[in-house]
Amino acid sequence: MLTSVERLLFVRGVPIFQELRDDFLVRLASVMDELSFPAHHTIFTEGQEGRSLYIVVSGRVRVHFGGRDLAHLEQGATFGEMSLFDAEPRSASITTLEPCECLMLTQLQLYDAIDETPGIAVNIIRLLSRRIRELNNKINVYKVENQEADLSKAGNLGG
């Protein structure tokens, strides 16, 4: 269990909350639930309904879709934030790689917080935009690598 001061210090270091005032962070940190998960525990699965954001306090989690790993997240990373804003099912599964402590913020808690401090919405939009850019970059690299491989194969066939 984190003390209220430890919780405030931790939440202050999370990118989506960094620009918020301390008085707001104290309130936000105090309403988050603290959860403990054992190693190899599935926190949620793709397709499941979700209405909460998680922050990794300690340990590591695996983001995966089907059998493919998409990312490994460590202390300070957030996951599940898309489900706070749309009614769509979870887009990936999250499984712990080792025992983990997480803070969880529900949709209702977040919406109450946004009503008080709209700046938090801007921070979350930035985070989502950054993740979309990272995925676009990965897709572009993948396309270039495949085009080069196709050109190489075509060159070998013609020669």
N, C-alpha and C positions, 0 to 999 in steps of 0.2 A: 504494500500500500504506500502510495506517495503522500507526503504531508501536503498541506495546502500551498506552502511556499515552494516545495519541489514541483508540484503540479503547475503552478504559475510559471516558474522558470522553464520547465519543459515545454509547455504550450507556447510560450513566447518565442522559442526557437524553431517552431514548426512554420515552414514557409508561408502557408496561407493565413497565418495569424500574426506574422511579424510586424505588420504595419498598424496593428490595433493598439489602442491606449491600454495601459495597465489596469485601470479600473474596470474596463470591459473584459479584459482577459481574466481577471479574478473571477468575475461572474460566470464567464463561459467555462473556465476550468472547473469551477465548483459544481456545475450541473452535469459534466461528463461522467459516464459510468466507467469504472475501472474493471477490466476483465482479464482473467488469466486462462491461458490455453496450454494444454500439454503439447509435446512434440507430435508431429504428424496428425494434427487435428484439423479437420476442415471447418473453417470459420463460416464460409458460405460457398455455395456452388453456383455455377453459371446457370442462368434460367430462373433462379430463385428470386422472389420478390424481395426488395431491400429498401429500407428507409433510414439508413445510418451510414455514417462515415467513421472510419477507424484510424487511429494513429498508433504506430508501433512505438511503444515505450522501451521495450527490451526484447531481444530475440530477433528472429528473421522469419519472414513469410515468403511463400512461393506463389506467384500469380501464374495461373495456367488455364489453358483453354484446351479441352480434350486432353490429349497426352503431351501437348507442347508447352514448355515453359516460356512465359512471356517476360517475366522479370523476377528478381529476388529483391525484397524490400527490407530495410533495416531501420534502426532507431530514427525516429523523426519523420519517417515516410507515412503518407496517408494513402488509404485505399477505400473504395466504396462510395466516393463522393458523387459520382454521376447519378446514383440512385436517389440522392437527396433532391434532385431537380426534375427528374422525369419519372414516369410511371412504368418505365421499361424494366424488364428483368435484368438481373446481374449479367454483365457481359463476360465475366471470367470467374473462375473459382479461386479461392484463397485457402492455402493449407500451410500450417506452421512447419518450419524446418527444424525447430527446436522449441523448447518451452518459451512462451511469449506472454508479455504483459501489453495490453492495449487500452487506450482510452476510446470510448465510443460516444459519438454525438448523434442524437436522433434528428430526424427531419423537423419535428416539432420544436426541439431545443434550438436548432439552427434558425428556423424561421422567426422565432421569438427574438433571437439575437440580431438577425438582420433588421427587424423592425426597429430595434434600438440603435444599431450601428450599421448602416448600409455598406460601409467600406468592406465588410467581410465578404459580401457578395462579389465585389470587384476582385478581391484576392483569390477567391475560388475560381472565378472566370479566368484569371491569369494562369492559374495552375492547370485548368482543363485545356486552355489554349496551348500551353507549353507541352502538355502530353500529346495533343493532336499533332503539333509540329514534329515532335520526336518520332511519332509513328509514321508521319509522312516521309521524314528523312529515311527511316528504315525501309519503307516501301520503295523509295526512289533508289536507294543503294541496291536493293534486291533486284529491281528491274534492270539497272545498269549491268549488274553482274550476270544476269541471265541473258541480256542482249549480247554481251561480250562472249559468253559461252556459245551462244547460237552462231555468232559470226565466226568464231574459231572453228566450230564444227563444219560450217559451210565452206570455209577456206580449205579445210582438210579434205572435204568431199570433192572439191573442184580441182585439186592439185594433183 
